[in-house]
Every structure is written in structure tokens, then in C-alpha cells.
Amino acid sequence: MASKPIYRIVFHNQGEIWELYAREVFQSDLWGFIEVEAFVFEDASKLVVDPSTEKLRRTFEGVGRSYIPMNAIVRIDEVEREGTPKAIKAEGKVTEFPRPTGWSPREDR
């Protein structure tokens, strides 16, 4: 039997581009979000430590499930094995996916 697939999720978060690895990715029941579960991180006992990887490890330590807004997602790939999670400064202009004019998430319709 083949092992569970691993997904690489690349998304924008507060002026950075984060790259994470997880075993479960699916559309959420919360409208406009992707659910990510079972995060995969490399062995923490490595001799060389990357600060951005440690930042992500600490951020997602103890998190069972994360909800990422669809408009923040850059890409999701199914990969053969996990890589090194990264958090790098976003370069260039990033804009939100356009919404229909006159639409507001707070309006009761």
C-alpha cells in the first residue's frame, strides 16, 4: 500500500510567503478557507538550524488544524517527500482576489 501523500502549501501571511508541508489538505466547511492538518516538519535534532524553519515549527507547534484563506494561497502541490518549510519576505505587490462590486461580508441579505 502506498504511503499517504504529502502536500506543499505556499501562501501569503503578513508580508511573507510561507511554505509548509502537510498530509491533509481539503476545502473547509468555512466558506473561503482551505483546511490543513497533519503538518510535517523535519527532525528537530539537526545540527544546522534554519531560523525561518524554526519560526514555522514554533508557530504551528500544537496546532491540529489550520484554516488558510483561499485568497492567500499561491499554490498547493502533491510531492513525493517533505522539504524544508520556509518563511521568506514577499517581494512585489500582492492584491486580494477581486470581489463582486457592492458585496460586503457583513451585510445581511
TIRO-2110 file (N, C-alpha, C; in Angstrom, 1 decimal):
// TIRO-2110
0.8, -1.2, 0.0, N, 1, A
0.0, 0.0, 0.0, CA, 1, A
0.9, 1.3, 0.0, C, 1, A
0.5, 2.2, -0.8, N, 2, A
1.3, 3.5, -0.9, CA, 2, A
1.1, 4.3, 0.3, C, 2, A
2.2, 5.0, 0.7, N, 3, A
2.0, 5.9, 1.9, CA, 3, A
1.2, 7.1, 1.5, C, 3, A
0.7, 7.8, 2.6, N, 4, A
-0.1, 9.0, 2.4, CA, 4, A
0.6, 10.0, 1.6, C, 4, A
0.0, 10.8, 0.8, N, 5, A
0.7, 11.8, 0.0, CA, 5, A
1.0, 13.0, 1.0, C, 5, A
2.0, 13.7, 0.5, N, 6, A
2.5, 14.9, 1.3, CA, 6, A
2.2, 16.1, 0.3, C, 6, A
1.7, 17.2, 0.9, N, 7, A
1.4, 18.4, 0.1, CA, 7, A
2.2, 19.5, 0.5, C, 7, A
2.7, 20.3, -0.5, N, 8, A
3.4, 21.5, -0.2, CA, 8, A
2.4, 22.7, -0.4, C, 8, A
2.2, 23.5, 0.6, N, 9, A
1.3, 24.6, 0.6, CA, 9, A
2.1, 25.9, 0.7, C, 9, A
1.9, 26.7, -0.3, N, 10, A
2.6, 28.0, -0.4, CA, 10, A
1.5, 29.1, -0.3, C, 10, A
1.7, 30.0, 0.7, N, 11, A
0.7, 31.0, 0.8, CA, 11, A
1.3, 32.3, 1.4, C, 11, A
0.5, 33.4, 1.3, N, 12, A
1.0, 34.7, 1.8, CA, 12, A
0.5, 34.8, 3.2, C, 12, A
1.3, 35.4, 4.1, N, 13, A
1.0, 35.6, 5.5, CA, 13, A
1.7, 36.8, 6.0, C, 13, A
1.0, 37.9, 6.2, N, 14, A
1.6, 39.1, 6.9, CA, 14, A
2.9, 39.6, 6.2, C, 14, A
2.9, 39.7, 4.9, N, 15, A
4.1, 40.3, 4.2, CA, 15, A
5.2, 39.2, 3.9, C, 15, A
4.9, 38.0, 4.2, N, 16, A
5.8, 36.9, 4.0, CA, 16, A
5.1, 35.8, 3.1, C, 16, A
6.0, 35.0, 2.5, N, 17, A
5.5, 33.8, 1.8, CA, 17, A
5.9, 32.6, 2.6, C, 17, A
4.9, 31.8, 3.0, N, 18, A
5.2, 30.7, 3.9, CA, 18, A
5.0, 29.4, 3.0, C, 18, A
5.9, 28.5, 3.2, N, 19, A
5.9, 27.2, 2.5, CA, 19, A
5.9, 26.1, 3.6, C, 19, A
4.7, 25.4, 3.7, N, 20, A
4.6, 24.3, 4.7, CA, 20, A
4.3, 23.0, 4.0, C, 20, A
4.5, 21.9, 4.7, N, 21, A
4.2, 20.6, 4.3, CA, 21, A
3.2, 19.9, 5.2, C, 21, A
2.2, 19.2, 4.6, N, 22, A
1.2, 18.6, 5.4, CA, 22, A
0.7, 17.3, 4.7, C, 22, A
0.1, 16.5, 5.5, N, 23, A
-0.5, 15.2, 4.9, CA, 23, A
-2.0, 15.4, 4.6, C, 23, A
-2.7, 16.3, 5.1, N, 24, A
-4.1, 16.5, 4.8, CA, 24, A
-4.4, 18.0, 4.4, C, 24, A
-5.0, 18.1, 3.2, N, 25, A
-5.4, 19.4, 2.7, CA, 25, A
-6.8, 19.2, 2.1, C, 25, A
-7.8, 20.0, 2.5, N, 26, A
-9.1, 20.0, 1.9, CA, 26, A
-9.9, 21.2, 2.0, C, 26, A
-10.9, 21.4, 1.2, N, 27, A
-11.8, 22.6, 1.3, CA, 27, A
-12.5, 22.5, 2.6, C, 27, A
-12.6, 23.7, 3.3, N, 28, A
-13.2, 23.8, 4.6, CA, 28, A
-14.7, 24.0, 4.5, C, 28, A
-15.4, 23.6, 5.6, N, 29, A
-16.8, 24.0, 5.7, CA, 29, A
-17.0, 25.5, 5.9, C, 29, A
-15.9, 26.2, 6.4, N, 30, A
-15.9, 27.6, 6.5, CA, 30, A
-15.7, 28.2, 5.1, C, 30, A
-16.7, 28.9, 4.6, N, 31, A
-16.6, 29.4, 3.2, CA, 31, A
-15.3, 30.2, 3.0, C, 31, A
-14.6, 29.9, 1.9, N, 32, A
-13.4, 30.7, 1.6, CA, 32, A
-12.1, 30.3, 2.2, C, 32, A
-12.1, 29.1, 2.9, N, 33, A
-10.9, 28.7, 3.6, CA, 33, A
-10.5, 27.3, 3.1, C, 33, A
-9.2, 27.0, 3.2, N, 34, A
-8.7, 25.7, 3.0, CA, 34, A
-8.2, 25.1, 4.4, C, 34, A
-8.5, 23.9, 4.7, N, 35, A
-8.1, 23.3, 5.9, CA, 35, A
-6.8, 22.5, 5.7, C, 35, A
-5.9, 22.7, 6.6, N, 36, A
-4.6, 22.0, 6.5, CA, 36, A
-4.4, 21.3, 7.9, C, 36, A
-4.1, 20.0, 7.8, N, 37, A
-3.9, 19.2, 9.0, CA, 37, A
-2.6, 18.3, 8.9, C, 37, A
-2.2, 17.8, 10.0, N, 38, A
-1.0, 16.8, 10.0, CA, 38, A
0.2, 17.5, 9.4, C, 38, A
0.7, 18.5, 10.0, N, 39, A
1.9, 19.2, 9.5, CA, 39, A
3.1, 18.3, 9.6, C, 39, A
4.0, 18.4, 8.6, N, 40, A
5.2, 17.6, 8.5, CA, 40, A
6.4, 18.5, 8.6, C, 40, A
7.2, 18.3, 9.7, N, 41, A
8.5, 19.0, 9.8, CA, 41, A
9.6, 18.0, 9.9, C, 41, A
10.8, 18.5, 9.5, N, 42, A
12.0, 17.6, 9.5, CA, 42, A
12.3, 17.4, 11.0, C, 42, A
13.2, 16.5, 11.2, N, 43, A
13.7, 16.1, 12.5, CA, 43, A
14.3, 17.4, 13.2, C, 43, A
13.9, 17.7, 14.4, N, 44, A
14.4, 18.9, 15.1, CA, 44, A
15.8, 18.7, 15.6, C, 44, A
16.3, 17.6, 15.6, N, 45, A
17.7, 17.3, 16.2, CA, 45, A
18.8, 17.6, 15.2, C, 45, A
18.5, 18.2, 14.1, N, 46, A
19.6, 18.5, 13.1, CA, 46, A
20.6, 19.5, 13.7, C, 46, A
21.8, 19.4, 13.3, N, 47, A
22.9, 20.3, 13.8, CA, 47, A
22.7, 21.7, 13.3, C, 47, A
22.4, 21.9, 12.0, N, 48, A
22.2, 23.2, 11.5, CA, 48, A
20.7, 23.6, 11.5, C, 48, A
20.4, 24.7, 12.1, N, 49, A
19.1, 25.1, 12.3, CA, 49, A
18.8, 26.4, 11.4, C, 49, A
17.7, 26.3, 10.6, N, 50, A
17.3, 27.5, 9.8, CA, 50, A
16.3, 28.3, 10.6, C, 50, A
16.6, 29.6, 10.8, N, 51, A
15.7, 30.4, 11.6, CA, 51, A
14.2, 30.4, 11.1, C, 51, A
14.1, 30.5, 9.8, N, 52, A
12.7, 30.6, 9.2, CA, 52, A
12.0, 29.2, 9.5, C, 52, A
12.7, 28.1, 9.4, N, 53, A
12.0, 26.8, 9.7, CA, 53, A
11.6, 26.7, 11.1, C, 53, A
12.5, 27.2, 12.0, N, 54, A
12.2, 27.2, 13.5, CA, 54, A
11.0, 28.1, 13.8, C, 54, A
10.9, 29.2, 13.1, N, 55, A
9.8, 30.1, 13.3, CA, 55, A
8.5, 29.4, 13.0, C, 55, A
8.5, 28.7, 11.8, N, 56, A
7.3, 28.0, 11.4, CA, 56, A
7.0, 26.8, 12.4, C, 56, A
8.0, 26.1, 12.8, N, 57, A
7.8, 25.0, 13.7, CA, 57, A
7.2, 25.5, 15.0, C, 57, A
7.7, 26.6, 15.6, N, 58, A
7.1, 27.2, 16.8, CA, 58, A
5.7, 27.7, 16.6, C, 58, A
5.4, 28.3, 15.4, N, 59, A
4.1, 28.8, 15.1, CA, 59, A
3.1, 27.7, 15.1, C, 59, A
3.4, 26.6, 14.5, N, 60, A
2.4, 25.5, 14.3, CA, 60, A
2.6, 24.4, 15.3, C, 60, A
3.4, 24.6, 16.3, N, 61, A
3.5, 23.6, 17.4, CA, 61, A
2.2, 23.5, 18.2, C, 61, A
1.7, 22.3, 18.3, N, 62, A
0.4, 22.1, 19.0, CA, 62, A
-0.8, 22.4, 18.2, C, 62, A
-0.7, 22.8, 16.9, N, 63, A
-1.8, 23.1, 16.1, CA, 63, A
-2.3, 21.9, 15.4, C, 63, A
-3.5, 21.5, 15.6, N, 64, A
-4.0, 20.3, 14.9, CA, 64, A
-4.6, 20.5, 13.5, C, 64, A
-5.2, 21.7, 13.4, N, 65, A
-5.8, 22.1, 12.1, CA, 65, A
-5.6, 23.6, 11.9, C, 65, A
-5.3, 24.0, 10.7, N, 66, A
-5.2, 25.4, 10.4, CA, 66, A
-6.1, 25.8, 9.2, C, 66, A
-6.7, 26.9, 9.3, N, 67, A
-7.6, 27.4, 8.2, CA, 67, A
-6.9, 28.6, 7.5, C, 67, A
-6.6, 28.4, 6.2, N, 68, A
-5.9, 29.4, 5.4, CA, 68, A
-6.9, 30.0, 4.4, C, 68, A
-7.0, 31.3, 4.3, N, 69, A
-7.9, 31.9, 3.4, CA, 69, A
-7.5, 31.5, 1.9, C, 69, A
-8.5, 31.2, 1.1, N, 70, A
-8.2, 30.8, -0.3, CA, 70, A
-7.5, 31.9, -1.0, C, 70, A
-7.8, 33.2, -0.8, N, 71, A
-7.1, 34.2, -1.5, CA, 71, A
-5.7, 34.4, -1.1, C, 71, A
-5.2, 33.8, 0.0, N, 72, A
-3.8, 33.8, 0.4, CA, 72, A
-3.0, 32.7, -0.3, C, 72, A
-3.7, 31.7, -0.8, N, 73, A
-3.0, 30.5, -1.3, CA, 73, A
-2.3, 30.9, -2.7, C, 73, A
-1.0, 30.6, -2.8, N, 74, A
-0.3, 30.7, -4.0, CA, 74, A
-0.4, 29.5, -4.8, C, 74, A
-0.1, 28.3, -4.2, N, 75, A
-0.2, 27.0, -4.9, CA, 75, A
-0.1, 25.9, -3.9, C, 75, A
-0.7, 24.8, -4.3, N, 76, A
-0.7, 23.5, -3.5, CA, 76, A
-0.2, 22.4, -4.4, C, 76, A
0.9, 21.7, -4.0, N, 77, A
1.4, 20.6, -4.8, CA, 77, A
1.5, 19.4, -4.0, C, 77, A
1.2, 18.2, -4.7, N, 78, A
1.4, 16.9, -4.1, CA, 78, A
2.9, 16.5, -4.4, C, 78, A
3.7, 16.3, -3.4, N, 79, A
5.1, 16.0, -3.6, CA, 79, A
5.4, 14.6, -3.0, C, 79, A
6.6, 14.0, -3.4, N, 80, A
6.9, 12.7, -3.0, CA, 80, A
7.4, 12.7, -1.6, C, 80, A
8.1, 13.7, -1.1, N, 81, A
8.6, 13.8, 0.3, CA, 81, A
8.6, 15.2, 0.7, C, 81, A
8.7, 15.4, 2.0, N, 82, A
8.7, 16.8, 2.6, CA, 82, A
10.0, 17.4, 2.3, C, 82, A
9.9, 18.8, 2.3, N, 83, A
11.1, 19.6, 2.1, CA, 83, A
11.3, 20.4, 3.4, C, 83, A
12.0, 21.5, 3.2, N, 84, A
12.3, 22.4, 4.4, CA, 84, A
11.2, 23.5, 4.3, C, 84, A
10.4, 23.6, 5.4, N, 85, A
9.5, 24.7, 5.5, CA, 85, A
10.2, 26.0, 5.5, C, 85, A
9.6, 27.1, 4.8, N, 86, A
10.3, 28.3, 4.7, CA, 86, A
9.3, 29.5, 5.0, C, 86, A
9.9, 30.6, 5.5, N, 87, A
9.1, 31.8, 5.6, CA, 87, A
10.1, 32.9, 5.0, C, 87, A
9.7, 33.5, 3.8, N, 88, A
10.6, 34.5, 3.2, CA, 88, A
9.8, 35.7, 3.0, C, 88, A
10.4, 36.9, 3.0, N, 89, A
9.8, 38.2, 2.8, CA, 89, A
9.2, 38.2, 1.3, C, 89, A
7.9, 38.6, 1.3, N, 90, A
7.3, 38.7, 0.0, CA, 90, A
7.8, 39.9, -0.8, C, 90, A
8.1, 39.8, -2.0, N, 91, A
8.6, 40.9, -2.9, CA, 91, A
7.5, 41.2, -3.9, C, 91, A
7.3, 42.5, -4.2, N, 92, A
6.4, 42.9, -5.2, CA, 92, A
5.0, 43.2, -4.5, C, 92, A
4.0, 43.5, -5.4, N, 93, A
2.7, 43.8, -4.9, CA, 93, A
1.8, 42.6, -4.9, C, 93, A
1.1, 42.4, -3.8, N, 94, A
0.2, 41.3, -3.6, CA, 94, A
-1.2, 41.9, -3.4, C, 94, A
-2.1, 41.5, -4.2, N, 95, A
-3.5, 42.0, -4.1, CA, 95, A
-4.5, 40.9, -3.8, C, 95, A
-5.5, 41.2, -3.1, N, 96, A
-6.6, 40.2, -2.9, CA, 96, A
-7.4, 39.9, -4.1, C, 96, A
-7.9, 38.7, -4.2, N, 97, A
-8.7, 38.3, -5.3, CA, 97, A
-9.9, 39.2, -5.4, C, 97, A
-10.3, 39.7, -6.6, N, 98, A
-11.4, 40.7, -6.7, CA, 98, A
-12.7, 40.1, -6.2, C, 98, A
-13.5, 40.9, -5.6, N, 99, A
-14.9, 40.5, -5.2, CA, 99, A
-15.9, 41.3, -6.1, C, 99, A
-17.1, 40.7, -6.2, N, 100, A
-18.1, 41.5, -6.9, CA, 100, A
-18.4, 42.8, -6.3, C, 100, A
-18.6, 43.9, -7.1, N, 101, A
-18.9, 45.2, -6.6, CA, 101, A
-20.2, 45.2, -5.8, C, 101, A
-20.2, 46.0, -4.8, N, 102, A
-21.4, 46.1, -3.9, CA, 102, A
-21.5, 45.0, -2.9, C, 102, A
-20.6, 44.1, -2.9, N, 103, A
-20.7, 42.9, -2.0, CA, 103, A
-20.0, 43.2, -0.7, C, 103, A
-20.6, 42.9, 0.4, N, 104, A
-19.9, 43.1, 1.7, CA, 104, A
-20.2, 41.9, 2.6, C, 104, A
-19.1, 41.3, 3.2, N, 105, A
-19.4, 40.1, 4.0, CA, 105, A
-20.2, 40.4, 5.3, C, 105, A
-20.4, 41.6, 5.7, N, 106, A
-21.2, 42.0, 6.9, CA, 106, A
-22.6, 42.2, 6.6, C, 106, A
-23.0, 42.4, 5.3, N, 107, A
-24.4, 42.7, 5.0, CA, 107, A
-25.3, 41.4, 5.2, C, 107, A
-26.5, 41.6, 5.7, N, 108, A
-27.5, 40.6, 5.9, CA, 108, A
-28.3, 40.6, 4.6, C, 108, A
-28.3, 39.6, 3.8, N, 109, A
-29.1, 39.6, 2.6, CA, 109, A
-30.0, 38.4, 2.6, C, 109, A
END
